[in-house]
Amino acid sequence: MKKRDIIFGLAIALFLAIFLSPFASPHPDGLERVAEEKGFLERGEITQVVSSPIPNYAWPNIENEALATALAGLAGTLIVFAAGYGLAALVRHDRA
């Protein structure tokens, strides 16, 4: 894969994460909604071992909810990209 294609794909992912993530539904997903309706949501709660750096998909300490969500999307996309790129580099190195 060409470097240009990788950068283009990353740019598209960043665009989606930054500009579309603030429009995500604030309502619970289907599984969480069913757990609420059936009354067993609290049984799935566990004690947190490590605190999340970006809790609830919003950058901490930023009052503007849309901006906090966009920054969380940006950070998450870059973290996943770096992990995937690093893993691909390791696999490519092993094959060489």
Buried (B, 14 or more C-beta within 10 A) or exposed (E): EEEEEEEEEBEEBBEEBBEEBBEEEEEEEEEEEEBEEEEEBEEEEEEEEEEEEBEEEBBEEBEEEEBBBBBBBBBBBBEEBEEEEEEEEEEEEEEE
